[in-house]
Amino acid sequence: MHRPEEGTGADAELLSDIASQALQLNSLLNTFLVATPDSLKGSKETVSAEDMLRTAKRIYDSRRLRENFFGAEILGEPGWDLILDLYISHAEDRQLSITAAAIGSCAPATTALRWITALEKAGLLLRSSDVKDQRRTFLHLSPKGVGAMEDLLRAMASI
């Protein structure tokens, strides 16, 4: 990557270069991650629950790591971060409050709440009240969300 001289719009040009490279990387990743339902048939026995959890954690951790190099503003995907965090919580049999999920998405609270609502409308997550503290609400992946995530993780294991 070319680093322009300071004082000549260096920051803007550098950010433009990074954004361009991020788009190219995203395109390459999408090429590898596309899986048709037919390609997933029969794969449920080949990938363990532990392997899927480990993969989900690595994806989540790699997303936090890449923010150190590119910044969250350029590559932020709060919806995906929410789904990853909720899947990890599901696989570890943990409860995740709305507040904790918003923090885990690394997005402003209002943005995280918009994504939570959108994911709920899409049928990917559910809300439940805390029986001990009615002021708190927990989020969970719906059966549809868990199924989609496990299908994706199985497909990723085969690439």
C-alpha positions in Angstrom: 0.0 0.0 0.0 1.3 3.4 -0.9 1.7 5.9 2.0 1.3 9.5 0.8 3.3 12.3 2.2 1.8 14.1 5.2 0.1 17.5 4.6 -1.2 16.5 1.2 -4.5 14.9 2.1 -2.6 12.0 3.4 -5.3 10.9 5.9 -8.0 11.0 3.3 -6.0 9.2 0.7 -4.9 6.5 3.2 -8.5 6.0 4.4 -9.6 5.7 0.8 -6.9 3.1 0.2 -8.0 1.1 3.3 -11.6 1.3 2.3 -10.8 0.0 -1.2 -8.8 -2.9 0.2 -11.5 -3.7 2.7 -14.1 -3.9 -0.1 -11.8 -6.2 -2.0 -11.2 -8.4 1.1 -15.0 -8.5 1.7 -15.6 -9.6 -1.9 -13.0 -12.4 -1.6 -14.5 -13.6 1.7 -18.0 -13.7 0.3 -16.7 -15.8 -2.6 -15.4 -18.4 -0.1 -18.4 -18.2 2.3 -21.2 -18.8 -0.2 -22.8 -22.2 0.3 -25.9 -23.6 -1.3 -28.3 -25.6 0.8 -27.4 -28.7 -1.3 -23.7 -28.4 -0.3 -24.7 -28.6 3.4 -26.7 -31.8 3.2 -25.3 -34.6 5.3 -22.8 -32.4 7.0 -24.5 -32.2 10.4 -22.6 -35.2 11.8 -19.2 -34.0 10.5 -18.8 -30.9 12.6 -19.1 -31.1 16.4 -20.8 -28.5 18.6 -17.4 -27.7 20.2 -15.9 -27.1 16.7 -18.8 -24.8 15.8 -18.4 -22.9 19.1 -14.6 -22.6 18.6 -15.1 -21.3 15.1 -17.7 -18.7 16.2 -15.3 -17.5 18.9 -12.5 -17.2 16.5 -14.6 -15.2 14.0 -15.7 -12.9 16.8 -12.2 -12.5 18.2 -10.8 -11.9 14.6 -13.4 -9.1 14.1 -12.1 -7.4 17.3 -8.5 -7.8 16.1 -9.1 -6.4 12.7 -10.5 -3.2 14.3 -7.0 -2.5 15.5 -5.8 -2.3 11.9 -8.7 -0.9 10.0 -10.9 0.8 12.7 -14.5 -0.2 13.6 -16.0 2.6 11.5 -14.9 1.1 8.2 -15.6 -2.6 8.8 -18.4 -2.5 11.4 -21.2 -4.9 11.1 -23.3 -4.7 14.3 -25.9 -7.2 13.1 -23.3 -9.9 12.5 -21.5 -9.2 15.8 -24.8 -9.5 17.6 -25.5 -12.9 15.9 -22.0 -14.2 16.7 -22.2 -13.1 20.4 -25.7 -14.6 20.7 -24.6 -17.9 19.1 -21.6 -18.1 21.5 -23.9 -17.4 24.5 -26.3 -20.1 23.2 -23.5 -22.7 22.7 -22.2 -21.9 26.2 -25.7 -22.0 27.7 -25.3 -18.4 29.0 -27.9 -15.6 29.2 -27.1 -12.4 27.4 -28.8 -9.2 28.4 -29.7 -6.5 25.8 -27.1 -4.2 27.4 -24.3 -6.9 27.2 -25.3 -7.7 23.6 -25.1 -4.0 22.7 -21.7 -3.7 24.2 -20.5 -6.9 22.5 -21.6 -5.5 19.1 -19.1 -2.6 19.5 -21.7 -0.2 18.1 -23.3 2.8 19.8 -26.3 1.7 21.9 -28.9 3.2 19.6 -27.4 1.4 16.6 -27.3 -1.9 18.5 -30.9 -1.5 19.5 -31.9 -0.8 15.9 -30.1 -4.0 14.9 -31.7 -6.0 17.7 -35.1 -4.9 16.5 -34.3 -5.7 12.9 -33.0 -9.2 13.8 -36.0 -9.8 15.9 -38.3 -8.8 13.0 -36.4 -11.2 10.7 -37.1 -14.0 13.2 -33.5 -14.5 14.1 -33.6 -13.6 17.8 -36.1 -13.6 20.7 -36.4 -11.6 23.9 -37.2 -12.9 27.3 -37.7 -11.2 30.7 -35.3 -11.9 33.6 -37.4 -13.7 36.2 -35.3 -12.3 39.0 -35.2 -8.7 37.7 -38.1 -7.6 35.5 -36.1 -4.5 34.5 -33.7 -6.7 32.5 -34.4 -8.4 29.2 -32.3 -11.3 27.7 -31.8 -12.0 24.1 -31.5 -15.4 22.5 -31.1 -16.7 19.0 -34.4 -18.2 17.8 -34.4 -21.8 16.5 -34.2 -20.2 13.0 -31.2 -18.1 14.0 -29.4 -21.1 15.6 -30.1 -23.3 12.6 -28.8 -20.6 10.1 -25.7 -20.1 12.2 -24.9 -23.8 12.6 -25.4 -24.3 8.8 -23.0 -21.4 8.2 -20.4 -22.8 10.6 -20.6 -26.2 9.1 -20.2 -24.7 5.6 -17.2 -22.8 6.8 -15.6 -25.9 8.2 -15.6 -27.4 4.7 -13.7 -24.6 3.0 
